[in-house]
Amino acid sequence: MRKNLELDDKLDLVWAFGQYGLYEDLRFEDYPGLNRYECRESDNGRFYCTQIEPWVWVNFSGTLFFKEPLKVEDALYKPEDGFGKPIWDGFTDEGENRFIGECIRVDDFLRMSKEEIDEYVRRNS
């Protein structure tokens, strides 16, 4: 069952594919103004969020929301067949794709620019 995202929900702030995003380990419905993707965990459980796809049915590990859509080369799935390609190592503590270590309300995330989120992270870290 998918949960409806509410404006006052607080989700984990992430940095991935050159932009801020929101993450939660629940299934969510689409939300206006955000691009929703689902994460797949590896079969052996050693790698978290090894694939990002429009819908994940097996080994679901969470939902990502971004303001801007991922480019096909970033999105890790081939649009013509919907299957993910494991071409990234998932989230790390540092580096290209990472958890920020802060939560943010959906309404704040939607209204804030990248620079304002940078400042929010600096203030709250």
N, C-alpha and C positions, 0 to 999 in steps of 0.2 A: 504494500500500500504506500502511496506517495503522499507526503505531507505538503500542505500549502505553505509557501513561504510568506511570512508576515513582516511588515516593515519594522516592527520592534524586535524581531529575532536577532540574536547576536551570534555571528558565525566566526570561525577562524579566518583571519586575514592571511593570505598567501601571496607570494610573488612567483609568477610562472609565465613563461613565454613573453617576457618583457612587459608585463602588466600586473597590476594588483587584481586579486580575485578573492572570492569567498569560498570556504570549504566547510562541509559538515558531513559526518558519517551516516547520514540518513538519506533516504530517497525523497526528492522534492519534485513537485510539478514545475512546469515552465513558469517564469515570472516576467511580466512586461518590463522591458528595458534592460534585461539581463540575458546573457547567453548561457544556457545550462548544458553541462557535460557530466558524464558519470565516469567514475574511476573503477578499474578492475585491479584486484590484487593478484599476484602471481599464484600459480597452482600450488606451489609448495609453501606459500605463506611467508617466504623470505623477503619478498620485495613488495612494498606497499605502493599502490597506485601505479602499476607498471604500464597500464594502458588507459587512454582517455577516449571515450566514445560517446555518441549521442544517447545510447541506451545500453546498459550492461545487465545481463540476466544471470550470469554465473560469476561467482567471486566478486560480487559488488563490494566496494570499499568506501564509497562516498560520492558526494555531488560537489561539483565545482561550478561557480557562477563567475562570469567575466562581463565587463561592460562592452568590450569589443569582441567580435567573433574571432576564434582562432583561425589562422591561415591553414590551408590544407596540409602544408608541410609540417605545421606545428600540431595539428589536431590529432595525429596518431591514428587516424582511421581513413580508409579509402571510401569516399562518399558513394561510389558506385556499388559497393558490396556491404558497407557498414561494419566490417570487421577491423579490429584494432591491430596495429603493428607495434610490437614492443620496441620502440626506438629511443626510449629515455629511461633513466634510472629512478624515476619517481622523485618524491620530495626528500630533501636533505636538510640538515640544520644550517648549512651555509651553501652558497653557490647559486646557480641559475634558477633553480626551482626549489623554493623553500617555504616553510611555515615561518611567519613573522613572529609568532609568539604573542600576538594580541588578538582580541576579538573585537568586532565592530558591528554596530547595528546596521541592518540592511538599509534603512533610510539614510543614515549618515554616509554609507558607502556610495549610494546612488547620487547624492548631491555633491559629494566632495570631488575635487580634481585630484590628479596624481600628486601635485605639489602639496595640497592640503592633507592628503593621506600620508605623505612623507613626514610632514610636520606632526601629525597625530601619532605616528610611530615613534618619532624622536621624543615627543613629550611623554609618552606612556611606557617607553622602554627603560 
